[in-house]
């Protein structure tokens, strides 16, 4: 088996171009553009068209009539007989070869078990099936009139307060708006978890249950409320996810929801397949078994770093393994740990960073990756080709390089056509990476595929064929802050027929309360006619009103904090044109340039220092020598405001010199302003006739 696998691999490598070989090294698979799902490479002999036909006859028939072989058969082929894993290196450990053989046998045995269990559920337990949230969701039939009405219907909403999540806004563009409150106690059976999750969840989640007396049952209080919303298949936006406080809690509960969804979907396919075989039905003989999408991937999980992908896969393994004495088979596990577990960037041990920084930038922080995962109850195949995967885990950049841009030849987004569950975790970090990648992804979600990929259309759900997939897709959006861009994605792209739930808790106290230095904060409001004119209005206000006050040599050591890179470039060009004495640091500045800029600013050789928010996010350096501070725009992260202000503590006061802090804001910065000064003060500042407001922090 090992020799045959290495021979087929060497033949494969000789046929690949340099770009394909590089892609194979980076991601462990060919680009989906070259993914051979249909055609002779599909090996249809794995699936027997009838009970009496043997393997050889099936193969000859399939080669002579390739159109008779459906994508559904190939889907089953990946479940029943795992193909030989094409590893990047020719040498493999004997132990890994044995695991691969056991994995293949395990997949075969799981297939039979799934058939029996699902048949019992679908035929004997009608009441349980009717209450099953998964079946209620996927079997719900929309009418043409309802779809047309969605475009014109206003969004109806209703506010409700929950004990842990706080203020919730239930909304929907469909006629009926359902709201509900969390029950005090949760019985696992009432959640309709697929086996073996009822027994494995408590063990996997036990680390959060210890030391929490208020939490009753297998969930923490937060997890209970989140899962009730997830299990109802509503869209969810939760903007209070932090790496320090509740990040792992949330990751655990959405991984449970993902595995539960995938196991149910696969079990439904396998159960219907068993019934078709018992009725001796062929391809397209009966269209009463519509149980899948136009392509196989059902779940897309978007995470920012490889470390997050590693933790997600480890949770999948734990949830499928549980208390079982026999461990599940994980293909390519050794390679996955090597590529996702190692940290290519060694950080100096003497550098101290805030706790939230250490929690976010832990492990492997490479942001260019993607991996396909095929799931069964007792086996997981990592590095599965996209069109043979149940779950895709990727970063926005990793997806963007596949999706490509309009006009490119080698682009593909068909694998996004039938995504039923989209999870965007740590959404705030994408604002610091490239938000355009997220928008590009959302614009290509649930589009009709350009290629049929050999699918059996008699098995495809009608709402997939009608191009209504986006109305059935559940989107779970987790982030650390309320931001206009994140809100826009949730409001524009989330049109789930079950409705949307957004957490809208407002901050009572702002981050300005964490400023420790004695400092006057002058908030200056600028006027803008509309949202599109804010950028120009801010620049003109700064150049004409603010900058003249700081041109005097007395106002030296002035740091200008600029959240947007585009604003930074515009200011840098203006400073160069006006020949002002300044230096600058951004996320693209080399280490030598950073050192020079910090030195010149500290010594007073440069009067101004332009600093981007992304540099502060990725490096979190302490800038010494600040005497005057200007926030060109309010920070994206509220705690950055207090962090930057507290940098003044490293600067000694000379004589009667005083520190100053000036902040620019407009009525369109309401969310960021509330996060800095608190919601009540923000409301007063926005409604006041005065354009200048003063706050003083620190000891008097």
C-alpha atoms as one frame of an Amber mdcrd trajectory, in Angstrom:
protein
   0.000   0.000   0.000   2.850   2.396   0.853   4.730   1.713  -2.418   1.622
   2.081  -4.513   0.809   5.385  -2.797   4.303   6.805  -3.337   4.256   5.721
  -6.990   0.929   7.448  -7.645   2.234  10.525  -5.850   5.378  10.706  -7.984
   3.246  10.402 -11.116   1.036  13.216  -9.831   3.977  15.533  -9.139   5.367
  15.101 -12.659   2.109  16.390 -14.140   1.902  19.517 -11.967   3.147  22.980
 -12.877   5.410  24.959 -10.543   2.438  26.968  -9.235   0.501  23.781  -8.537
   3.481  22.215  -6.738   3.863  25.342  -4.578   0.140  25.283  -3.770   0.408
  21.586  -2.871   3.306  22.342  -0.515   1.511  25.261   1.138  -1.955  23.786
   1.591  -1.603  20.019   1.132  -4.051  19.928  -1.764  -4.385  21.090  -5.324
  -6.149  24.377  -6.015  -9.923  23.712  -6.193  -9.742  24.995  -9.779  -7.941
  21.738 -10.575 -10.022  19.596  -8.204 -11.087  16.598 -10.289 -14.474  15.775
  -8.802 -16.194  14.635 -11.968 -14.679  12.509 -14.743 -12.594   9.360 -14.791
 -10.541  10.400 -11.780 -13.653  10.024  -9.640 -13.153   6.197  -9.456 -16.875
   5.391  -9.532 -16.155   1.692  -9.086 -16.201   2.327  -5.340 -19.972   2.656
  -5.523 -22.009  -0.228  -6.903 -24.985   0.834  -8.961 -26.934  -2.293  -8.021
 -26.692  -4.966  -5.379 -25.787  -7.677  -7.910 -23.212  -5.792  -9.986 -19.583
  -6.292  -9.094 -16.798  -3.750  -8.944 -15.378  -4.401 -12.404 -18.730  -4.112
 -14.183 -19.511  -0.894 -12.322 -16.203   0.554 -13.410 -16.666  -0.336 -17.081
 -20.194   1.042 -17.132 -19.112   4.271 -15.472 -16.254   4.762 -17.957 -18.524
   4.234 -20.919 -21.296   6.448 -19.547 -19.677   9.043 -17.236 -22.841  11.164
 -17.111 -24.562   8.425 -15.063 -22.135   8.896 -12.168 -23.454  11.552  -9.795
 -21.615  13.833  -7.412 -23.639  12.163  -4.685 -21.939   8.853  -5.472 -18.588
  10.511  -5.182 -19.642  12.004  -1.882 -20.419   8.484  -0.673 -17.128   7.275
  -2.107 -15.251   9.579   0.234 -17.310   8.294   3.165 -17.109   4.576   2.399
 -13.542   4.121   1.203 -11.087   6.851   2.076  -8.717   7.246  -0.902  -5.023
   6.873  -0.306  -3.707  10.047   1.273  -1.331  11.953  -0.995   1.306  13.160
   1.432   3.840  15.798   0.489   6.805  13.656   1.543   7.415  10.182   0.110
   8.643   8.768   3.414   5.916   8.001   5.979   6.103   6.358   9.372   4.811
   2.783   9.541   2.479   3.837  12.321   0.795   6.440  10.082   0.351   3.861
   7.294  -1.379   1.533   9.755  -3.639   4.380  10.880  -4.617   5.034   7.268
  -5.591   1.390   6.759  -7.560   1.327  10.010  -9.219   4.609   8.997 -10.464
   3.052   5.772 -11.947   0.061   7.591 -13.449   2.327  10.253 -15.170   4.456
   7.644 -16.758   1.352   6.143 -18.067   0.173   9.511 -19.364   3.621  10.435
 -21.308   3.744   7.216 -23.361   0.743   8.185 -23.944   1.993  11.712 -25.169
   5.325  10.426 -27.607   3.691   8.023 -29.293   1.730  10.793 -29.494   4.555
  13.323 -30.912   7.047  10.876 -33.479   4.633   9.513 -34.834   4.137  12.997
 -35.024   7.843  13.618 -36.620   8.750  10.316 -39.217   5.987  10.438 -39.973
   5.202  14.084 -39.642   8.444  15.994 -41.912  10.837  14.136 -42.442  13.064
  17.167 -38.719  13.469  17.746 -38.183  14.219  14.056 -40.859  16.921  14.118
 -39.126  18.602  17.061 -35.620  18.274  15.591 -34.400  21.856  14.890 -32.174
  20.687  12.030 -34.990  18.944  10.167 -37.409  21.772  10.883 -34.962  24.208
   9.341 -33.854  22.335   6.212 -37.343  20.962   5.471 -39.093  24.295   5.743
 -40.491  25.266   2.349 -40.574  28.875   1.240 -42.945  30.203  -1.375 -42.131
  32.444  -4.302 -44.293  35.207  -2.819 -42.313  35.123   0.426 -39.009  35.485
  -1.395 -40.283  38.395  -3.459 -41.666  40.063  -0.340 -38.267  39.927   1.374
 -36.954  42.596  -1.003 -39.736  45.056  -0.183 -40.633  44.078   3.385 -39.316
  46.361   6.135 -37.338  44.607   8.840 -39.445  44.073  11.944 -37.615  43.950
  15.267 -38.292  43.315  18.922 -36.042  43.918  21.936 -35.677  41.432  24.732
 -33.366  41.258  27.733 -31.682  37.973  28.623 -29.891  37.295  31.935 -26.375
  36.839  30.528 -26.361  38.148  26.959 -28.142  41.313  27.987 -30.080  43.407
  25.487 -31.050  41.344  22.421 -32.665  42.560  19.223 -34.713  39.922  17.361
 -35.344  40.945  13.752 -36.629  39.441  10.522 -37.617  40.484   7.016 -40.093
  37.619   6.787 -43.613  38.152   8.026 -43.494  36.107  11.218 -41.088  37.208
  13.974 -40.516  34.667  16.731 -38.834  35.537  20.019 -38.137  33.320  23.001
 -36.536  33.403  26.435 -33.966  30.947  27.789 -35.186  28.234  30.113 -33.516
  27.853  33.494 -32.498  24.219  33.001 -31.482  22.420  29.829 -31.856  18.716
  29.236 -29.384  17.448  26.639 -32.085  15.248  25.119 -34.246  18.282  24.428
 -31.454  19.736  22.297 -31.599  16.797  19.861 -27.837  16.304  19.734 -26.630
  13.630  17.340 -24.788  10.662  18.807 -22.171  10.603  20.302 -22.368  14.283
  21.273 -24.715  13.804  24.242 -22.032  11.823  26.053 -18.914  13.624  24.774
 -19.949  17.262  25.272 -19.839  17.249  29.085 -16.333  15.823  29.149 -15.040
  18.178  26.453 -16.545  21.221  28.141 -15.655  20.208  31.716 -12.818  22.732
  32.046 -15.365  25.576  31.990 -17.827  23.855  34.304 -15.425  23.567  37.233
 -15.581  26.440  39.674 -18.823  27.851  38.260 -21.538  27.275  40.875 -24.135
  29.323  39.019 -23.877  27.114  35.975 -26.287  24.181  36.076 -26.066  21.364
  33.568 -23.468  20.734  30.873 -23.204  24.391  29.759 -21.909  27.566  31.317
 -24.501  30.312  31.631 -23.142  32.068  28.552 -22.906  28.864  26.503 -26.473
  27.910  27.377 -27.939  31.119  25.999 -25.689  31.133  22.941 -26.467  27.518
  22.060 -30.222  28.036  22.398 -29.968  30.705  19.695 -27.606  28.616  17.544
 -29.783  25.536  17.813 -32.799  27.546  16.626 -30.843  28.241  13.405 -31.159
  32.010  13.737 -28.347  34.321  12.662 -26.376  35.621  15.622 -24.093  38.610
  16.154 -22.245  38.591  19.478 -19.864  41.593  19.825 -18.513  40.815  23.303
 -16.160  37.936  22.502 -12.696  38.514  23.953  -9.673  36.234  23.924  -9.100
  36.784  27.640 -12.627  36.483  28.985 -14.840  34.109  26.990 -13.128  33.225
  23.714 -12.687  29.529  24.497 -16.211  29.210  25.887 -17.628  30.488  22.628
 -15.326  28.369  20.472 -16.428  25.231  22.340 -20.129  25.894  21.889 -20.004
  26.765  18.174 -17.854  23.686  17.511 -20.565  21.600  19.183 -23.149  23.190
  16.891 -20.990  22.556  13.818 -20.391  18.871  14.552 -24.041  18.371  15.461
 -25.125  19.918  12.157 -22.653  17.937  10.034 -23.425  14.603  11.688 -27.151
  15.136  11.204 -26.725  16.156   7.574 -24.477  13.174   6.784 -26.748  10.795
   8.681 -29.723  11.992   6.653 -27.850  11.316   3.403 -26.726   7.866   4.532
 -30.192   6.972   5.824 -31.873   7.959   2.572 -29.216   6.067   0.668 -30.030
   2.925   2.654 -33.731   3.328   1.910 -33.039   3.833  -1.793 -30.970   0.663
  -1.885 -33.694  -1.286  -0.105 -36.159  -0.045  -2.742 -33.550  -0.755  -5.459
 -33.738   2.748  -6.860 -31.111   3.990  -9.307 -29.812   7.446 -10.122 -32.672
   9.935 -10.508 -35.384   7.294 -10.058 -37.038   9.108  -7.165 -36.847  12.753
  -6.177 -38.341  12.256  -2.706 -34.885  11.996  -1.143 -33.673  15.567  -1.446
 -31.092  15.828   1.319 -28.037  17.717   0.073 -26.744  20.823  -1.652 -25.201
  21.440  -5.041 -21.747  20.844  -3.552 -20.709  18.927  -0.460 -19.170  21.592
   1.868 -21.804  22.498   4.464 -19.878  24.576   6.985 -17.369  27.397   6.577
 -15.446  28.562   9.641 -13.456  31.770   9.178 -10.708  32.334  11.762  -7.775
  34.787  11.663  -4.768  32.581  12.487  -3.595  28.981  12.118  -3.591  28.636
  15.908  -7.359  29.168  15.944  -7.816  26.534  13.210  -5.717  24.104  15.283
  -7.942  24.595  18.320 -11.098  24.121  16.274  -9.877  20.788  14.854  -8.767
  19.625  18.309 -12.271  20.344  19.607 -13.790  18.380  16.722 -11.639  15.400
  17.678 -12.588  15.701  21.360 -16.290  15.934  20.561 -16.222  12.839  18.377
 -13.976  10.879  20.718 -15.291  11.526  24.229 -15.238   8.601  26.658 -14.863
   6.004  23.932 -12.047   3.521  24.526 -11.435   3.325  20.804  -9.966   6.561
  19.489 -11.246   8.033  16.276  -9.052   7.873  13.199  -7.569  11.229  12.174
  -5.884  11.213   8.779  -2.858  13.496   8.336  -2.869  14.429  12.023   0.924
  14.524  12.310   1.300  16.811   9.358  -1.509  19.079  10.558   0.117  19.569
  13.958   3.417  20.362  12.265   1.976  23.005   9.966  -0.581  24.555  12.313
   0.996  23.988  15.703   4.467  25.398  15.147   5.145  29.099  15.579   7.405
  30.302  12.767   8.041  33.648  14.449  10.091  33.592  17.641   9.401  36.611
  19.816  12.023  38.069  22.159  11.283  36.762  25.672  12.116  40.092  27.365
   9.375  42.091  25.618   6.317  42.625  27.805   2.933  42.973  26.164  -0.582
  43.484  27.569  -2.559  40.377  28.481  -5.025  40.817  25.636  -2.129  40.973
  23.150  -0.628  37.737  24.472  -4.033  36.048  24.305  -4.621  37.050  20.659
  -1.103  36.492  19.299  -0.455  33.050  20.718   0.853  30.058  18.770   1.048
  30.107  14.982  -0.203  33.506  13.777   0.126  32.879  10.034  -2.965  34.380
   8.383  -2.797  32.617   4.988  -4.288  29.138   5.219  -7.257  26.960   4.375
  -8.043  23.315   5.028 -10.844  20.915   4.178 -12.187  18.505   6.809 -14.322
  15.425   6.100 -16.296  14.177   9.128 -17.772  10.844  10.195 -18.772   9.706
  13.665 -15.538   7.774  14.192 -13.115   9.365  11.717 -11.855  12.728  10.535
  -9.952  13.323   7.331  -7.796  16.457   7.314  -6.548  18.070   4.093  -9.532
  16.653   2.232 -10.137  18.254  -1.192 -12.636  21.075  -0.896 -15.336  19.286
  -2.887 -14.959  16.189  -0.695 -15.090  18.121   2.591 -17.910  18.738   5.030
 -16.179  21.624   6.807 -13.854  24.283   5.458 -11.636  26.204   7.891  -9.842
  29.193   6.419  -8.660  32.749   6.874 -10.115  35.562   4.739  -6.806  35.827
   2.877  -6.681  32.077   2.270 -10.169  32.192   0.744  -9.458  35.334  -1.279
  -6.563  33.670  -3.095  -8.938  30.905  -4.253 -11.950  33.068  -5.027  -9.765
  35.455  -6.994 -11.001  38.521  -8.819 -13.212  38.977 -11.830 -11.333  38.228
 -15.033  -8.871  35.756 -13.519  -8.775  32.332 -15.181  -7.893  30.223 -12.143
 -10.601  31.283  -9.712 -13.219  29.174  -8.008 -16.029  29.817  -5.555 -18.418
  26.962  -6.352 -17.498  25.322  -3.026 -19.324  28.194  -1.296 -22.581  27.514
  -3.137 -24.203  25.229  -0.546 -22.771  26.498   2.729 -25.480  26.022   5.345
 -23.559  27.308   8.359 -21.115  30.229   8.223 -19.086  31.120  11.321 -16.957
  34.270  11.357 -14.960  34.245  14.575 -12.871  37.161  15.916 -14.344  39.469
  13.289 -12.661  42.531  14.807  -9.217  41.191  13.867 -10.166  41.256  10.178
 -10.535  45.032  10.505  -6.810  45.021  11.320  -5.986  42.572   8.497  -8.002
  43.453   5.395 -11.741  43.946   5.694 -12.092  43.868   1.893 -11.399  40.119
   1.980 -14.436  39.596   4.225 -16.667  41.666   1.933 -15.328  39.778  -1.097
 -16.160  36.473   0.599 -19.698  37.560   1.500 -20.347  38.674  -2.077 -19.518
  35.148  -3.291 -21.485  33.179  -0.702 -24.297  30.877  -1.870 -24.085  31.691
  -5.577 -25.170  29.101  -8.114 -22.103  27.049  -9.104 -20.627  27.524 -12.556
 -20.056  23.764 -12.901 -22.380  20.905 -11.954 -19.496  18.961 -10.322 -21.275
  15.713 -11.208 -24.117  16.228  -8.739 -27.280  14.118  -8.841 -29.928  16.839
  -9.076 -32.650  14.495  -7.844 -30.888  14.534  -4.460 -30.489  18.331  -4.267
 -32.920  20.267  -2.083 -35.315  22.481  -3.967 -34.215  25.619  -2.145 -30.675
  24.983  -3.375 -31.901  24.569  -6.951 -34.018  27.730  -6.647 -30.946  29.722
  -5.589 -32.492  30.395  -2.179 -29.551  29.031  -0.186 -28.769  32.402   1.402
 -32.204  32.370   3.069 -31.367  29.046   4.730 -27.762  29.836   5.650 -27.172
  30.462   9.330 -24.455  33.026  10.045 -22.754  33.247  13.448 -20.676  36.390
  13.856 -18.405  36.840  16.880 -16.269  39.861  17.624 -14.867  42.008  20.417
 -16.580  45.292  19.625 -19.527  47.088  18.114 -18.323  48.475  14.795 -20.171
  50.029  11.893 -18.463  47.814   9.293 -19.235  44.595  11.169 -22.816  45.734
  11.769 -23.149  46.457   8.065 -22.135  42.896   7.105 -24.620  41.403   9.570
 -27.474  43.636   8.399 -26.782  43.323   4.682 -25.757  39.701   4.171 -27.703
  37.868   6.894 -31.217  37.174   5.583 -31.929  33.856   7.285 -35.617  32.922
   7.156 -35.458  32.067  10.879 -34.509  35.668  11.678 -31.546  37.426  13.242
 -30.469  37.991  16.849 -27.983  40.741  17.707 -26.575  41.560  21.132 -26.812
  45.338  21.576 -25.580  45.895  25.123 -24.229  49.423  25.480 -21.183  50.332
  27.628 -22.120  52.319  30.718 -18.523  53.375  31.426 -15.958  54.199  28.775
 -12.272  53.388  28.469 -11.400  56.979  29.430 -11.944  55.873  33.031  -8.801
  53.707  32.699  -6.544  56.670  31.907  -4.222  56.981  34.901  -2.272  60.128
  34.008  -3.432  63.649  34.822  -4.489  64.820  31.407  -7.029  67.231  29.879
  -8.967  65.600  27.040 -10.419  68.054  24.535 -13.072  66.459  22.286 -13.759
  68.562  19.200 -16.807  67.810  17.120 -16.656  68.374  13.378 -19.655  68.641
  11.111 -20.250  66.421   8.078 -23.227  66.472   5.730 -23.330  62.714   5.230
 -21.323  59.559   5.860 -19.549  59.740   2.494 -18.175  63.210   3.243 -16.757
  62.365   6.703 -13.265  61.496   5.417 -12.779  64.816   3.607 -14.453  66.790
   6.386 -12.087  65.290   8.977  -9.007  66.052   6.878 -10.050  69.663   6.228
 -10.976  70.186   9.890  -7.609  68.836  11.023  -5.582  70.874   8.518  -7.450
  74.147   9.055  -8.424  74.029  12.755  -6.169  71.620  14.654  -2.767  71.602
  12.988  -2.175  75.389  13.142  -2.345  75.159  16.954   0.578  72.688  16.959
   2.898  74.259  14.376   4.667  76.336  16.999   7.973  74.862  18.191   6.653
  74.917  21.762   4.167  72.193  20.800   6.862  69.626  20.139   6.651  65.870
  20.841   3.206  65.607  19.222   1.930  62.096  18.460  -0.868  61.838  15.899
  -2.775  58.547  16.199  -4.390  57.564  12.859  -6.713  54.504  12.749  -7.105
  54.343   8.940  -4.110  53.584   6.728  -5.624  55.645   3.898  -5.877  58.668
   6.204  -2.298  58.016   7.277  -1.035  58.136   3.675  -2.996  61.320   3.021
  -1.542  63.030   6.113   1.979  61.825   5.347   1.785  63.276   1.839   0.444
  66.563   3.183   3.195  66.819   5.812   5.815  66.189   3.126   4.266  68.814
   0.856   4.196  71.390   3.676   7.757  70.389   4.685   6.800  69.869   8.308
   9.313  68.385  10.718   7.851  64.905  11.183   8.503  61.179  11.122   6.116
  58.266  10.754   5.582  54.633  11.716   3.099  52.233  10.113   2.617  48.467
   9.972   4.893  48.275   6.902   7.838  50.171   8.454  11.027  48.119   8.807
  12.575  47.581  12.250  15.425  49.976  11.510  12.949  52.666  10.444  10.905
  52.142  13.612  13.999  52.529  15.801  15.094  55.723  14.026  11.618  57.260
  14.200  11.248  56.495  17.926  14.714  57.895  18.655  14.182  61.139  16.686
  10.791  61.677  18.327  12.110  61.023  21.849  15.021  63.430  21.376  12.788
  66.112  19.918  14.557  66.128  16.558  11.174  65.465  14.931   8.208  67.527
  16.095   5.454  65.199  14.858   5.099  61.415  14.811   2.371  59.859  12.654
   1.375  56.446  14.066  -1.111  53.977  12.551  -3.525  51.926  14.640  -2.507
  48.717  12.892   1.088  49.201  14.020  -0.112  49.559  17.587  -2.315  46.473
  17.189   0.444  44.207  15.849   3.426  45.529  17.848   2.044  47.304  20.920
   5.236  49.321  21.459   5.367  52.014  24.120   6.195  55.328  22.429   8.272
  57.478  24.780   8.517  61.254  24.723   4.862  62.126  24.056   3.775  65.514
  25.371   0.911  66.294  23.019  -1.505  63.687  21.751  -3.936  63.964  18.839
  -6.483  61.283  17.986  -7.195  61.969  14.321 -10.132  59.572  14.745 -11.417
  57.597  17.703  -9.673  54.187  18.024 -11.335  51.035  16.719 -10.605  49.236
  19.999 -11.791  51.298  22.990  -8.962  50.172  25.273  -6.402  51.533  22.801
  -7.495  55.008  23.871  -6.425  54.519  27.492  -3.299  52.578  26.442  -2.026
  55.407  24.251  -2.929  58.075  26.806  -1.069  56.180  29.541   2.088  56.264
  27.406   2.496  59.843  28.582   3.517  58.490  31.980   6.921  57.637  30.463
   7.500  61.336  29.701   8.777  63.592  32.475   7.172  66.989  32.881   9.674
  69.806  32.327   9.038  73.008  34.276   5.474  74.189  33.845   4.919  72.141
  30.685   1.542  70.435  30.470   0.342  67.469  28.495  -2.515  67.848  26.040
  -4.900  65.442  24.314  -7.163  66.402  21.399  -9.783  64.079  19.933 -11.725
  64.559  16.675 -15.199  63.070  16.349 -18.437  63.453  14.392 -22.036  62.310
  14.792 -21.157  59.232  12.714 -18.696  58.087  15.410 -21.429  57.448  17.990
 -20.463  53.811  18.712 -16.764  54.530  19.155 -17.479  57.642  21.206 -19.782
  55.723  23.563 -17.083  53.078  24.043 -14.576  55.764  25.088 -16.651  58.151
  27.249 -19.718  56.026  28.066 -23.151  56.014  26.505 -24.695  58.826  28.567
 -21.869  61.286  28.009 -21.710  60.355  24.331 -25.400  61.150  23.924 -24.904
  64.543  25.592 -21.880  65.354  23.427 -23.689  64.482  20.209 -26.839  66.437
  21.090 -25.125  69.454  22.633 -24.950  72.765  20.830 -21.318  73.078  21.922
 -18.675  71.577  19.661 -15.903  71.362  22.296 -16.030  69.191  25.425 -13.371
  68.868  28.116 -12.604  65.907  30.391  -9.807  65.743  32.941  -8.431  62.420
  34.143  -5.939  61.453  36.834  -5.287  62.747  40.313  -5.645  66.457  40.918
